[in-house]
Amino acid sequence: MKPYARLMENTLAYRVWQAPFAEQKLAPLYAHNDVARARRVLDVGCGPGTNTAHFAHADYLGIDFNPAYIDSARERYGREFVVADVTKYEVAPDQRFDLILANSLFHHIDTASTRRILAHLATLLSDDGHVHVFDLVLPEGPSVSRLLARADRGEFPRPLEEWRALFTAAFEPVVFEPYPLGAAGMTLWNMIYFKGRARR
């Protein structure tokens, strides 16, 4: 386990670390979508509810494998959160989600499991729904961004083309947009935003 991974299991530490970048990270979601029109939202790997406030208007469900994160999210937001393996989570066809969010989840997950999760998420989308994935890119050349990606507690940051192959195997692409995340004009992390439709 990387040195600060255990610290990030603490919900307060996690929220403090995420706070300066939380809005910046979701900027492409707002640039490409009218989020206010979302009806049913599934937030996969929701952590302690980092994204919850963005969906106050919608029928929202947060799902995470970490019970401490889910307990904290329930206490803080009073919305619906469940501890579960999303690949085993099922809904009736009329309860499918028109917005599924996976924010910085898959760089914590090995490739075979990522494929399995993405394939299952496609079955949870409504006919007019989209998946929205934000994740950490491993830059090819030496840089601060590459150093930070390697230092992240997630073991699986991937190059852009590897992300593209994973996403498009499960979804028809609508947006595939790399973007920087940083402060004071300096790129600290390279990110990817993907928006996709289920292949029918």
trRosetta pair geometry for C-beta under 8 A, 3 or more apart (Angstrom, degrees):
i j d omega theta_ij theta_ji phi_ij phi_ji
1 5 4.6 -126 179 62 96 139
1 6 6.3 72 140 -44 141 89
1 153 7.8 7 -169 -148 75 100
2 5 4.6 107 59 -32 78 109
2 151 7.2 131 -163 -177 143 54
2 152 7.8 129 45 118 172 26
2 153 4.9 -148 52 -112 127 67
4 7 4.6 -48 -164 37 72 122
4 8 6.1 73 138 -25 85 98
4 153 6.6 -109 83 -64 78 114
5 8 5.9 -58 -154 34 33 110
5 9 7.2 45 146 -30 62 95
5 153 4.0 137 -99 -136 88 125
6 9 5.6 -41 -163 13 41 118
7 10 6.0 -46 -176 18 47 112
7 13 5.1 -119 161 156 84 162
8 13 6.1 -124 -103 110 36 113
8 14 5.2 85 -165 -88 68 87
8 17 6.7 -47 -112 25 94 157
8 153 5.9 -137 31 -1 150 161
9 14 7.6 52 -94 -50 1 118
9 66 7.3 -154 -143 -150 82 137
9 68 6.7 63 170 65 84 146
10 13 4.0 64 80 15 108 114
10 14 6.5 178 85 -15 54 86
11 14 5.5 -54 -146 35 32 115
11 15 6.4 30 157 -19 66 105
11 48 4.2 114 -149 -87 105 149
11 68 6.2 -148 -44 143 107 97
11 69 6.1 156 -98 -107 103 54
11 72 3.9 167 -144 -77 166 170
12 15 5.9 -55 -148 36 31 108
12 16 6.3 29 155 -18 66 107
13 16 5.9 -56 -146 37 29 110
13 17 6.3 28 156 -18 64 109
14 17 5.9 -60 -150 37 27 110
14 18 6.2 17 158 -13 65 113
14 47 6.2 -156 153 -173 142 124
14 48 5.9 130 84 8 130 124
14 50 7.9 -99 138 -66 104 116
14 69 7.6 -27 59 -106 166 101
15 18 5.9 -63 -143 42 29 106
15 19 6.2 49 157 -50 65 99
15 48 6.0 -72 -59 77 102 135
15 50 7.0 -171 -112 -95 73 85
16 19 5.9 -36 -148 2 28 120
18 21 6.4 -96 -167 57 48 89
18 22 5.2 63 149 -68 91 99
18 47 7.8 122 -47 119 160 163
18 50 5.5 -59 136 -127 159 132
19 22 5.9 -33 -133 -9 26 117
20 24 8.0 -5 138 10 59 124
20 183 7.0 -8 154 -79 128 131
21 24 5.2 -71 -156 52 58 113
21 25 5.3 65 147 -36 88 105
21 181 5.8 55 -154 -179 122 118
22 25 6.0 -57 -151 28 23 113
22 26 7.0 3 159 -4 59 109
22 50 6.0 -147 -126 -179 122 103
22 51 7.9 -167 -166 -84 106 61
23 26 6.2 -69 -153 43 32 99
23 27 7.1 62 148 -59 64 82
24 27 5.8 -19 -162 -25 37 116
24 181 5.8 125 123 -137 118 85
25 103 7.0 86 134 -162 129 111
25 104 7.3 -33 -169 -38 146 118
25 134 6.0 93 168 169 98 153
25 181 6.0 22 -90 -114 74 134
25 191 6.8 178 -138 -111 78 166
26 29 4.7 -38 -175 25 80 124
26 30 6.6 69 134 -14 88 98
26 51 7.2 134 -81 -122 140 101
26 54 6.9 -117 174 -91 167 159
26 103 7.3 -27 -82 -117 93 129
26 134 7.2 -84 -93 -56 56 158
27 30 6.1 -65 -156 41 37 104
27 31 6.1 37 152 -24 72 110
27 179 7.4 -134 73 142 113 160
28 31 5.2 -54 -138 37 38 116
28 32 6.0 10 170 0 72 113
28 134 7.6 154 51 -98 117 105
28 175 7.4 175 169 139 118 143
28 177 5.6 174 -138 82 143 136
28 179 6.0 -174 -52 -4 123 152
28 193 3.8 -114 90 -38 155 174
29 32 6.9 -79 -150 47 19 91
29 33 5.8 -44 177 39 60 120
29 35 6.4 49 144 -72 103 123
29 101 7.8 12 -112 -115 143 113
29 132 5.8 64 -111 -177 102 148
29 134 7.7 -59 -46 -55 107 121
29 193 7.1 -145 -53 -146 63 132
30 33 6.8 -80 -113 59 21 77
30 35 6.2 -50 -99 -14 70 122
32 175 5.3 -20 -145 -57 164 163
32 177 7.8 -176 -46 -4 142 149
32 193 7.7 159 11 134 140 137
32 195 6.2 -142 119 -23 145 154
33 130 7.7 -147 -102 65 134 145
33 132 7.5 -65 -17 -88 156 139
33 195 7.4 171 -53 -114 119 146
34 37 4.7 51 105 -1 104 114
35 38 5.7 -21 -171 -10 56 116
35 54 6.6 -48 160 165 150 103
35 55 7.5 -103 169 -90 109 74
35 99 7.5 79 -139 -122 73 162
36 57 6.2 25 -147 55 67 161
38 41 5.4 46 154 -67 133 103
38 55 6.5 -59 88 -129 138 101
38 57 7.6 116 66 84 84 101
38 58 4.7 -26 106 -89 96 147
38 98 6.1 -177 -145 88 66 104
38 99 4.2 -29 -131 -6 122 143
39 58 6.1 144 173 -140 12 97
39 59 6.4 5 153 25 62 102
39 98 5.2 61 38 24 95 132
39 99 7.9 146 39 3 54 97
40 58 6.6 176 -90 175 17 106
40 59 4.7 -24 -106 74 71 109
40 60 8.0 179 -157 -77 46 32
40 61 7.8 9 -176 5 85 102
40 95 7.3 176 -150 -176 165 54
40 96 7.3 134 84 110 142 36
40 97 4.6 -124 112 -121 99 62
40 98 5.7 103 49 13 78 81
40 99 7.3 170 86 33 47 76
40 126 7.3 108 53 -30 118 128
41 55 4.7 -76 32 -150 165 154
41 58 4.7 76 -10 114 112 143
41 59 7.0 162 20 82 71 53
41 60 4.7 -11 64 -113 109 72
41 61 7.0 176 91 29 61 62
41 97 6.3 85 -127 -156 13 115
41 98 7.9 -48 -74 62 53 69
41 99 4.7 -22 -108 79 78 106
41 100 7.6 161 -160 -89 52 33
41 101 6.7 9 -171 -2 100 110
42 61 5.4 -14 -111 70 65 100
42 63 6.8 -5 -169 5 90 116
42 97 4.2 -84 -9 -75 106 169
42 99 7.4 175 28 96 63 56
42 100 4.6 -10 65 -116 104 78
42 101 7.1 -180 90 27 53 68
42 121 8.0 -173 96 -139 137 92
42 124 6.3 -12 8 140 167 136
43 46 4.1 72 118 -94 110 107
43 51 5.4 -177 -135 71 136 125
43 52 7.0 -101 1 -81 169 65
43 55 7.5 -156 -50 15 120 150
43 60 6.9 17 -10 -170 112 96
43 61 7.0 -172 24 93 77 48
43 62 4.4 -24 69 -109 114 72
43 63 6.9 161 81 22 60 67
43 101 4.9 -12 -115 65 65 111
43 103 7.5 -17 -159 7 91 108
44 63 5.7 -15 -116 65 54 104
44 86 5.3 26 -137 -91 110 160
44 100 6.5 26 -15 -178 115 94
44 101 6.7 -180 22 85 75 52
44 102 4.6 -23 69 -92 112 84
44 105 6.2 -16 112 -67 91 168
44 117 7.6 137 171 179 146 120
44 121 6.8 -60 -45 -100 160 122
45 63 7.5 -6 -29 91 31 72
45 64 5.8 83 -137 -110 30 82
45 65 7.8 -11 -106 3 70 89
45 86 7.9 -64 -37 -26 72 138
45 102 6.0 61 31 -146 115 75
45 103 7.1 -154 88 53 102 63
45 104 7.6 -139 119 83 131 59
45 105 3.5 141 37 -108 163 118
45 108 7.7 153 -142 45 143 133
46 49 6.1 22 152 -88 109 39
46 50 7.1 -176 177 30 61 78
46 51 6.6 -110 -143 38 81 102
46 52 7.2 63 -172 -60 121 91
46 62 3.3 -26 -8 -162 177 105
46 63 6.2 110 -6 43 110 35
46 64 5.0 -107 45 -46 76 108
46 69 7.3 157 89 143 74 121
46 70 7.9 80 71 -94 110 72
46 73 6.4 53 120 -104 118 163
46 81 6.7 -128 76 -128 147 104
47 50 5.1 24 71 -10 126 109
47 64 6.1 151 -52 -103 21 149
47 66 7.4 13 -124 50 46 131
47 69 5.0 -109 -169 -157 40 135
47 73 7.5 131 108 -63 48 123
48 69 4.6 -115 -65 -151 64 74
48 72 4.2 -28 -138 95 108 127
48 73 5.1 -173 -168 -59 44 83
48 76 7.0 62 164 14 94 145
49 52 4.1 -21 -171 -13 92 131
49 53 8.0 82 154 -24 98 75
49 62 6.1 -71 -99 -78 69 173
49 69 7.9 171 -14 172 66 82
49 72 7.1 -141 7 109 107 84
49 73 3.4 145 -42 -129 107 95
49 76 5.7 -168 52 74 151 124
49 77 4.9 -171 -159 -15 153 136
49 79 7.4 135 -128 42 121 117
49 81 7.1 -74 -77 -80 98 140
50 103 7.0 -130 86 92 124 144
51 54 5.4 -47 -180 25 72 120
51 55 7.1 39 138 -3 88 109
51 62 7.9 157 61 -104 93 113
51 101 6.1 -142 135 122 166 154
51 103 5.8 146 -52 0 137 153
52 55 6.5 -86 -165 45 39 94
52 56 8.0 74 147 -69 70 67
52 60 6.6 113 -144 151 77 152
52 62 6.3 -46 -85 -54 103 135
52 73 6.7 146 -44 -158 145 104
52 77 4.7 -29 129 -121 157 163
52 79 5.8 -176 -157 24 126 148
53 56 6.2 0 -162 -48 49 102
53 77 7.4 -132 -63 -117 70 118
55 58 4.5 -54 -176 41 94 114
55 60 4.6 125 114 -90 125 128
55 99 7.8 -167 -111 88 129 138
56 60 8.0 -33 -91 -19 20 142
58 99 7.4 -39 -160 43 167 128
60 79 5.3 -21 85 -173 115 139
60 80 6.7 162 94 45 65 89
61 79 7.9 -159 -99 148 31 104
61 80 5.0 -39 -109 99 71 112
61 81 7.3 151 -166 -96 56 35
61 82 6.9 -3 -173 6 103 104
61 97 7.8 -110 39 -88 111 128
62 70 7.4 175 108 -119 107 79
62 73 5.8 -99 88 157 154 156
62 79 6.8 84 0 99 108 117
62 80 7.2 160 24 98 71 57
62 81 4.3 -19 70 -111 102 87
62 82 7.5 166 88 23 55 59
63 81 7.3 177 -77 -159 35 61
63 82 5.3 -12 -110 66 79 88
63 83 7.9 140 -156 -112 64 13
63 84 5.4 -50 -156 54 109 102
63 86 5.5 112 119 -85 141 96
63 89 6.4 -39 -132 -61 159 164
64 69 5.0 -64 113 91 156 130
64 70 5.4 -168 59 -61 106 93
64 73 7.7 123 14 -2 134 146
64 81 7.3 -12 18 -172 98 106
64 83 6.7 -41 79 -113 65 58
65 83 6.8 71 -148 -162 23 76
65 84 7.4 -84 -92 79 56 25
65 85 6.5 44 -100 -85 102 60
66 69 4.0 63 91 10 113 113
66 70 6.7 165 90 -12 61 85
66 83 7.5 -124 73 -125 23 99
67 70 5.6 -59 -146 40 35 111
67 71 6.1 40 156 -23 70 104
67 83 5.0 4 -92 -101 72 148
68 71 5.8 -49 -145 34 31 112
68 72 6.4 30 155 -17 62 107
69 72 5.9 -60 -152 38 29 111
69 73 6.2 28 153 -20 66 109
70 73 5.6 -53 -143 36 32 112
70 74 6.3 35 157 -21 65 104
70 81 4.8 176 -152 139 85 121
70 82 6.9 -46 -140 128 139 9
70 83 4.9 -119 4 -65 164 86
71 74 6.0 -55 -150 34 28 110
71 75 6.4 23 155 -15 63 110
72 75 5.9 -61 -150 39 29 109
72 76 6.0 19 159 -14 67 115
73 76 5.9 -62 -139 42 27 106
73 77 5.8 -23 179 22 67 115
73 79 7.5 -57 154 56 96 94
73 81 4.7 117 97 -77 124 164
74 77 7.2 -78 -127 53 15 78
74 78 7.1 65 -176 -91 52 28
74 79 7.6 -126 -116 57 51 52
74 81 5.1 -125 -65 41 84 123
77 81 7.8 98 63 -35 117 122
82 89 7.7 130 91 -110 139 127
84 88 6.6 -131 178 71 100 97
84 89 5.3 89 132 -70 141 110
85 88 4.7 55 82 15 100 108
85 89 7.3 -170 91 -27 49 86
86 89 5.0 -46 -148 16 46 122
86 117 6.1 57 80 -141 117 97
86 120 6.6 148 126 101 86 132
86 121 7.2 13 146 -74 129 85
87 116 5.6 5 -110 140 141 105
87 117 5.8 -92 -66 -97 99 61
87 120 4.7 175 -125 -19 65 166
89 120 7.9 104 53 153 78 128
89 124 7.4 21 102 -90 100 139
91 95 4.1 -123 173 95 114 109
91 96 5.9 158 91 -80 124 50
91 97 7.6 98 39 -26 159 84
91 124 6.2 79 27 -136 113 87
92 95 4.6 75 57 12 81 109
92 96 8.0 -112 94 -36 45 71
93 96 6.2 -21 -163 -23 38 111
96 124 5.7 168 -141 176 84 45
96 125 5.9 38 171 126 120 15
96 126 4.2 154 100 -70 109 64
96 127 8.0 95 82 -16 144 56
96 129 6.6 -128 136 -10 105 149
97 100 5.2 102 101 -65 133 85
97 124 5.7 16 22 144 104 95
97 125 6.3 -60 71 -112 75 44
97 126 6.3 -144 80 -15 22 91
97 129 5.8 103 107 -137 57 153
98 125 7.4 79 -114 -161 29 72
98 126 4.6 -30 -78 38 72 129
98 128 5.9 -5 -130 89 108 86
98 129 3.9 -142 -135 -97 41 90
98 130 7.4 24 169 18 60 64
99 129 6.5 -136 -48 -150 32 94
99 130 6.6 1 -111 62 58 77
99 132 6.7 -5 -165 1 84 118
100 121 5.5 154 147 -169 159 110
100 124 6.4 99 -83 95 140 113
100 125 6.2 -88 -9 -85 126 87
100 129 6.8 65 -9 162 92 124
100 130 7.5 -147 33 105 78 41
100 131 4.6 -29 73 -112 108 72
100 132 6.9 167 84 22 53 69
101 131 8.0 170 -77 -162 23 58
101 132 5.2 -18 -107 69 66 103
102 105 4.5 -80 -177 24 93 133
102 106 6.6 50 148 -30 130 97
102 121 7.4 -58 -41 -101 129 160
102 131 7.0 5 4 -176 106 101
102 132 7.3 171 28 88 64 53
102 133 4.7 -7 66 -113 104 78
102 134 7.3 -174 96 31 59 62
102 135 7.7 -6 118 -57 97 103
103 134 4.8 12 -130 50 62 115
104 107 6.8 -44 -164 29 63 109
104 134 5.9 -28 -40 102 66 94
104 135 6.0 144 -106 -112 40 54
104 136 6.5 56 -131 -31 85 94
104 154 7.7 -136 176 -43 85 149
105 108 6.3 -77 -179 33 43 108
105 109 6.8 9 145 -6 78 122
105 133 7.8 -91 39 -143 103 89
105 135 7.1 -72 45 -93 56 104
106 109 5.2 -69 -145 44 51 109
106 114 4.9 73 -151 -124 110 118
106 117 7.5 -164 -100 70 97 138
106 133 7.0 9 -2 -162 128 123
106 135 5.2 -33 51 -107 99 147
106 156 7.1 -84 145 97 65 120
106 166 7.5 149 170 133 153 153
107 135 5.4 151 -30 -169 100 103
107 136 4.4 -11 -42 44 163 108
107 152 6.8 11 130 110 133 144
107 154 3.7 68 119 143 91 149
107 155 7.8 169 159 55 68 35
107 156 5.1 -168 -160 81 48 71
107 157 4.6 21 -144 -81 126 56
107 158 7.0 -147 -105 -4 85 80
108 153 7.5 11 -106 109 99 82
108 154 4.2 -89 -73 -118 62 94
108 155 7.1 72 -140 22 40 72
108 156 6.8 -112 -14 35 3 101
109 113 4.9 -115 178 94 104 116
109 114 4.9 136 107 -67 112 85
109 117 6.9 1 150 2 164 144
109 156 6.3 -84 65 44 36 147
110 113 5.1 80 62 19 80 105
110 114 6.8 -144 96 -12 35 93
110 155 7.8 -13 -74 86 72 114
110 156 6.2 -177 -97 -73 37 148
111 114 5.5 -54 -143 34 30 114
111 115 6.4 34 158 -20 65 102
111 156 7.2 -172 -50 -152 68 138
111 166 7.2 -125 -146 -97 83 122
112 115 5.9 -53 -154 32 30 112
112 116 6.6 29 150 -18 63 107
113 116 5.5 -54 -148 37 36 113
113 117 6.3 36 154 -19 68 104
114 117 5.8 -54 -146 37 30 109
114 118 6.2 28 158 -16 65 108
114 156 7.6 -152 -43 130 135 153
114 166 5.8 -17 127 -158 124 137
115 118 6.0 -58 -146 39 27 109
115 119 6.3 27 157 -19 64 109
115 166 6.5 -116 -82 -143 72 88
115 169 6.7 -28 -133 93 96 144
115 170 7.4 173 -154 -50 59 116
116 119 5.9 -56 -148 36 27 111
116 120 6.5 22 155 -15 63 108
117 120 5.8 -62 -151 39 30 107
117 121 6.3 35 153 -25 67 104
118 121 5.6 -50 -146 30 32 114
118 122 6.9 41 153 -26 61 98
118 131 7.8 102 -145 164 78 170
118 166 6.5 152 -18 162 163 88
118 167 7.0 -141 -143 -115 147 43
118 169 7.2 83 104 76 139 95
118 170 3.9 -166 139 -2 106 165
118 171 7.2 -101 179 -19 107 100
119 122 5.9 -49 -162 22 33 116
119 123 7.6 29 145 -15 60 100
119 169 7.9 -48 -72 118 90 98
119 170 5.1 -130 -80 -114 52 115
120 123 5.7 -53 -162 30 45 111
120 124 6.9 37 146 -17 69 106
121 124 5.6 -61 -154 36 41 111
121 125 7.0 53 150 -37 68 96
121 131 5.6 74 138 -103 128 135
121 170 7.2 62 59 154 96 144
122 125 6.0 -43 -156 10 37 117
122 131 7.4 -61 -82 -33 60 135
122 170 5.1 -150 -42 174 129 97
122 171 6.2 -162 -93 -77 109 79
122 198 4.1 128 -163 -122 87 99
122 199 6.9 -15 -158 28 142 71
123 198 7.6 129 -63 -131 28 142
125 129 3.8 -158 -167 83 88 124
125 130 7.2 83 -142 -54 130 10
125 131 6.5 -83 -77 -47 129 86
125 197 7.6 168 145 -157 157 51
125 198 4.6 -180 60 -31 136 123
126 129 4.0 108 48 -27 76 114
127 200 7.8 35 -133 -83 81 141
129 197 7.7 138 88 -129 50 68
129 198 7.4 36 75 -7 92 107
130 174 6.5 -46 -132 18 129 149
130 195 5.3 8 172 -172 131 90
130 196 6.4 148 -158 71 81 31
130 197 5.9 -50 -104 -80 76 62
131 171 5.8 -112 40 -89 124 154
131 194 7.6 -1 106 111 94 94
131 195 7.2 166 82 -150 53 43
131 196 5.1 -14 55 60 98 88
131 198 7.8 95 -17 -58 107 73
132 193 7.3 -16 -169 -166 84 88
132 194 7.3 164 -153 85 38 55
132 195 5.5 -4 -103 -102 73 77
133 167 6.4 -149 44 -107 148 118
133 192 7.6 2 110 106 94 93
133 193 7.3 155 83 -155 55 41
133 194 4.4 -5 56 56 102 103
133 195 8.0 -169 22 -71 69 35
133 196 7.7 3 4 10 108 107
134 191 6.1 -5 -170 -177 87 121
134 192 7.3 169 -149 83 43 52
134 193 5.6 -10 -100 -101 76 71
135 157 7.9 172 157 -128 94 67
135 158 7.8 17 127 35 128 96
135 163 6.5 180 75 -123 125 129
135 191 6.9 153 80 -155 28 74
135 192 5.6 -16 61 55 78 94
135 194 8.0 -9 16 7 101 108
136 149 5.6 161 163 -128 116 95
136 152 6.2 -14 -177 -9 173 174
136 154 6.5 143 36 66 142 144
136 157 4.4 -68 112 -115 108 103
136 189 6.1 -67 -130 -170 91 121
136 190 7.5 91 -166 77 57 61
136 191 6.5 -46 -102 -107 40 66
137 145 7.9 3 84 159 89 123
137 149 7.1 -73 92 -106 41 146
137 157 6.6 67 144 -177 9 101
137 158 7.1 -58 -132 78 50 54
137 159 6.9 46 -167 -142 84 27
137 160 5.7 13 -139 -69 125 73
137 163 6.8 -68 -102 -19 85 144
137 178 6.4 15 -40 -130 162 105
137 189 7.8 128 42 168 75 77
137 190 4.1 -66 67 108 114 101
137 191 6.2 -176 -1 -106 98 10
137 192 5.3 104 -59 -30 109 98
138 146 6.6 64 -168 -130 66 76
138 149 4.9 170 -106 139 65 149
138 150 7.5 80 -130 -61 104 72
138 157 4.1 126 -57 121 94 102
138 158 5.7 -111 13 146 108 3
138 159 5.4 -62 71 -62 92 55
138 190 8.0 -143 -27 64 4 115
139 143 5.4 -15 84 38 153 128
139 145 5.0 73 -9 97 134 115
139 146 4.5 -97 59 -68 99 92
139 149 6.9 159 10 5 77 147
139 159 7.9 84 -130 -115 11 75
139 190 5.3 106 -59 10 98 147
140 146 7.9 -86 61 -91 14 129
140 159 6.3 50 -72 -120 83 118
141 146 7.0 -138 93 -37 39 146
142 146 6.0 -116 -139 52 31 145
142 147 7.9 42 -163 -46 70 92
143 146 4.8 102 51 3 77 97
143 147 7.0 -135 97 -3 44 87
143 187 7.9 -9 161 91 130 113
144 147 5.6 -56 -151 37 34 115
144 148 6.2 28 154 -15 68 107
144 186 7.3 -6 69 169 158 110
144 187 7.2 145 72 91 110 72
144 188 6.5 -68 127 -126 115 48
145 148 5.9 -56 -145 40 29 107
145 149 6.2 32 155 -22 64 107
145 180 7.9 -91 -94 -132 139 90
145 187 5.6 -21 -64 128 121 103
145 188 6.5 129 -96 151 72 22
145 189 5.7 129 -140 -123 89 24
145 190 4.9 63 179 -17 143 92
146 149 5.6 -53 -146 35 31 113
146 150 6.4 29 155 -17 64 107
147 150 6.0 -60 -152 38 27 109
147 151 6.3 20 152 -16 64 112
148 151 5.5 -58 -141 41 34 110
148 152 6.6 57 153 -47 64 89
148 188 5.8 32 0 172 173 77
148 189 5.8 -102 102 -81 132 79
149 152 5.8 -31 -156 -2 33 118
149 157 4.2 -130 -178 98 107 175
149 189 6.7 122 -70 -133 84 83
149 190 7.3 -29 -61 39 131 87
150 157 7.3 -100 -69 38 41 132
152 157 6.3 94 45 -42 135 121
154 157 6.3 101 100 -48 112 77
158 162 4.0 -113 173 88 120 127
158 163 5.3 150 90 -52 118 79
158 166 7.5 73 86 -6 169 136
159 162 5.0 92 60 7 76 105
159 163 7.3 -142 98 -5 39 87
160 163 5.7 -60 -155 36 34 111
160 164 6.3 35 151 -23 69 105
160 178 6.0 -39 -109 -74 127 127
160 192 6.4 148 -123 -83 77 131
161 164 5.2 -45 -145 32 38 117
161 165 6.5 41 155 -21 65 101
162 165 5.8 -50 -149 34 33 111
162 166 6.5 32 153 -17 64 106
163 166 5.8 -60 -151 38 32 110
163 167 6.1 23 159 -14 69 111
163 192 5.1 113 132 57 164 169
163 194 7.1 -158 156 -45 109 134
164 167 6.2 -61 -144 40 26 105
164 168 5.9 6 168 -5 65 117
164 173 8.0 -8 -151 -80 81 146
164 176 6.1 51 -110 -157 93 148
165 168 6.5 -64 -135 45 21 98
165 169 6.4 34 161 -34 60 106
166 169 6.1 -55 -156 20 25 114
166 170 7.6 -5 159 4 57 106
167 170 6.7 -83 -169 45 32 93
167 171 5.9 -47 170 47 73 109
167 173 6.7 73 121 -88 114 97
167 176 7.2 158 81 -105 149 109
167 194 4.6 -97 -136 -170 158 161
167 196 6.0 178 172 -38 101 147
168 171 6.5 -83 -115 69 33 65
168 172 7.6 46 -143 -120 73 23
168 173 5.4 -34 -97 -39 97 108
168 196 7.5 -162 -96 -113 51 140
170 196 7.4 94 94 118 81 152
170 198 7.9 -48 155 -125 76 63
170 199 7.4 -158 166 6 33 107
171 194 7.7 120 74 152 139 116
171 196 2.9 72 142 144 137 140
171 197 6.1 139 -168 61 91 32
171 198 6.3 -59 -116 -92 77 33
171 199 6.6 -168 -129 -27 25 85
172 196 5.9 150 68 -164 42 88
172 197 4.6 -23 59 64 104 92
172 198 7.4 10 12 91 92 13
172 199 5.4 126 -38 -81 92 76
173 176 5.3 -19 -160 -38 134 109
173 194 6.9 -76 -128 -157 92 94
173 195 7.6 90 -164 77 59 57
173 196 5.4 -48 -103 -101 40 95
174 195 4.4 -60 70 105 109 98
174 196 5.9 179 6 -98 87 33
174 197 6.2 88 -43 -19 113 91
175 193 6.4 -19 121 115 115 97
175 194 6.7 172 91 -149 71 32
175 195 4.0 41 37 31 100 108
176 192 7.1 -14 -168 -170 72 106
176 193 7.8 171 -149 88 28 57
176 194 5.5 11 -108 -110 68 81
177 192 7.1 146 79 -159 44 58
177 193 4.7 -14 64 60 97 99
177 194 7.8 -179 25 -74 66 41
178 190 6.4 -7 -169 -179 107 99
178 191 7.0 150 -157 84 57 48
178 192 5.4 -34 -97 -99 63 72
178 193 7.9 -179 -84 20 16 70
179 190 7.9 158 83 -159 30 59
179 191 5.4 -26 68 69 76 98
179 192 7.7 138 20 -103 71 25
179 193 6.4 14 10 -5 118 108
180 187 4.1 -79 -153 -117 127 108
180 189 7.4 142 -163 81 57 50
180 190 6.2 -41 -106 -106 61 59
180 191 7.2 133 -129 19 11 87
181 187 7.2 79 56 -151 38 70
181 188 6.1 -64 102 61 75 89
181 189 4.4 -13 62 64 109 97
181 190 7.5 -174 19 -88 83 12
181 191 5.2 64 -22 -21 115 122
182 185 7.3 -38 112 109 125 13
182 186 4.9 -143 175 94 134 53
182 187 4.4 -120 -45 -115 143 27
182 188 4.2 146 -110 0 78 81
182 189 7.0 180 -66 26 72 61
183 186 6.3 -13 70 53 54 89
183 188 6.6 21 12 -23 82 127
187 190 6.8 34 172 -69 125 72
